Amino acid sequence: MAAAVLLAAAAAGCSPGGDHTAKGAKDAKSGSAPAAAGAPPAATAIVTGPGPKGSYDVQPQPAPGSCHYRYTADKQPLPDPACTPGAISPAVSQDNLKDTICKQGGYTSTIRPPSNITGKEKAENAKSYGYTGPMGDAEYDHLISLQLGGDPNDPRNLWVQPPSPGHVPGKGPNNPKDSVETHLHTAICKGQVTLTAAQQAIATDWSTAEAKLALRTGSSPAPEPDADGD
């Protein structure tokens, strides 16, 4: 049933008139006008994905050319909120943080989809967003990262994130979003912010998430060993 919904969704694309989202996403964004280029989407309830699985299947992506990047004033890339609104994992909650994302020894590596799945999805999602640059310089990114309780393989939570300003071609991804995710993860595990607040902030605009949550924005923390880097 779920696979049929996603296949139909991919055919429809994610233009403002399309409905590529799976069950629950339509209600979450109903009545919301499409965000203007460069403007953050209005805050809405984040949909819940299927969660971690013992094995993953390649998920259908939005129709080619149906998704459009947005950019901040300093040219940092943001996803299309209609195509990539974010999706959270039902396995992570405020009550079980110590057993999931804040678990000593790591958590994300135990639920991350394998590269033979994400590689195929990345290639198709690049077509969705019209990304034509080197694939090695783009990151197939969880909008709400795994270390923040994002869903591992819901297509609503994944996008081909192009390089940030200052990128050196051929050097691989250089996305500062990764360090923002790690900072938010640390704040959650220290009890400085709630899981829901961090998820909403990163889904709305990762570049302003730290400021929105009143976290210190000095030197960026280095990614943790189990940080979500894809």
N, C-alpha and C positions, 0 to 999 in steps of 0.2 A: 504493500500500500504506500509506504513512505517513498520507496524508489519510484513508483509511478508518479507521485506528486512532484518529485524533484525533476524527473524527465520532462514532464509537462511544463514545469517552471522554466527549465533551461530553454525550451523552445520559445517560450513567450518573451524571454529576455528580461531586462530590468530597466527599461525606459519608464518614464513617469506613468505611462499608460499600461505598462506590462505588469506582470505579477510573478517574478521569478522566485519569490520567497516561499518557504514551506509553511506547513500548518502553524498558525500562531503569529507569524510575522505580519500578515495582512492586517490583523486587528491592531498590532502594535503601531503601524504607521498610517492607519486609515485617517483620512481627514487632514493629513499633513501635506502642505504644498512642497514641491521639490525645492531643495536648497539652491540658492543662487551660487554661481561659481565663486569659490573662495570663502563662502559663508558657512559656518558650522550648522549642522542640522539641528532642529528643535529636539530637546530631550524627550525621549519616549521610553516606555518600558522595553527592556532588552529581552529578546526572545530566548527561549531555552532550546538548545540543540539536543541531539540524541545521546551525547556523552561518550565516554571512553568505550572502546570495544576491543575484544580479543583479536579481531582482524578487521581491516578496513577495506571498503570498496571505493573505487574511483568515483567521485561525485560529479554529476553534470554541472557545467558552468553556464553563466548567462550568455546570451547570444553574442556573437562577435560584434564589436563596436557599440554595444548597448550601454557600456559603463564609461564614466568620464571622471578623470582625476580632477581634484580641486587642489588649490595651493594656498598656503598662508602668505602673509605679506612678505616674509623672507624666503619664499619659494620652497618651503617644505611640503612634500606631497601628502595629500589626504585622500582617502577613498571616496567613491560615490556612495552616499548614504542609502540610496535605493538598492544598489547592488550588494554593498557590504556594510550593513548596519551593525554588525557584531552579533554574536550568539554566545551564551554562557553554558557551561557544563552543569547538568543536574547533579553531578557527583561532588561538587564543591559548594559549601555553604559556610556562613559565618560560624556555625556551631562545630564544624569539623576541620577547621583550618590546620590544627596540629597533626591531623592524620592525612592531610592532602597537600596543599601548596606550601605549607610551612613545615612539612615533615622533615626531620633531620635526615640527611642523606639524599634528599632530592625526591621529586615526584614527577616532573614533566617527562623525563626520559621513559617512564613506565607507560605513558599513554600516548606518546607522539606517534602519528602515522608514519610508516616507513617511506623512504624516498622513492620506491617504485610506484607508490600511490601518489604522493605529492608532486613528483616530477611530471606526471601526466596531467594532473590538475593544473599545475603552474603553466604548462604550455597552452592549455585551453583558456585559462584565465587571462593570459597575456593577450589573446585574441579578443576577449571580452572587453578589456581596457584599451585595446589598440596600442599596446606596448610593443615597440619595434627595436628597442635597444638590445645590447648583449644580455642574454639571460643570466649569465654569471654575475652581472652587476646589479641585478634586481633580486629582491628577497620575496619569497612566497610567505607572506606574513600573516600571522594570526592577529587580527585587529585587537581583540581582547586576548592577550597572550596566555599561554598555558599556565604560566606562573601567576596569573591573575584570575584563574578559573575560567578561561575561555574554552569554548568547545573545540575539541581536537580536529574534527574534519567536517564541520558544517560549512557548506559553501558560503553562507552568509557571514562567516567569520574569517574568511581568507581572501587575500587580494595580492596581486603582484605589485609590490611596493617599489617604485623606481628609485634610483639613487638620489640622495639629497645634494644640495649645493656644495660645491667644493670637491665633488667626487672625481677621482682619477680613473679614467676608463681602463678596464682590465684588472683593476685591483679588488674586485668583489664588492659586495654591499657595504655602504658606509652610513647606515641609518641610525641617527641618534635616538630614534624611538626605542631602540633596545635598552639603552641606559635609563630612559624614563620608566620603562616597564619594571626594571630591576629596582629602581628607587621606590616605586609604588608597592612592589612586592614586599620590600623591607618594611615600609610603613604599615602595611596590613599586618604583617607578622609581629610587629612591635605594638600593635593596638593603637596606632596614631590615626588611622582612617579605617572605615569599614570596607568590607569587600565590595558591597554594592556601590558605594560612593566611588571607589577606585575604578570599578568596571564602567560606570556611567561616564566618568571623566575621560578615560582612555578611548571609549567608543565615540564620544562626541568630538574630541579634537585632542590627539595625543600631544600636540605641541604646547597646549595650555593646561594639560592635566595637573602638573605639579603646582602651578600657580593657583588653579581653581581649588585645589585641596589644601592650600596654604602650607605646602611643604617647602623646605629650603631648596633653592635652586642654584646652589653654588657649583662646585666642581661635580661633574657627572660621575656616578659610581661605576666601577668596572663591572661588566656582566658577571653574574655568579656562575659557577661551574654547571649548574643545571638550568641556567636561564633559557628562556624561549628565544632562540635565535633564528627562527624561520618565519 
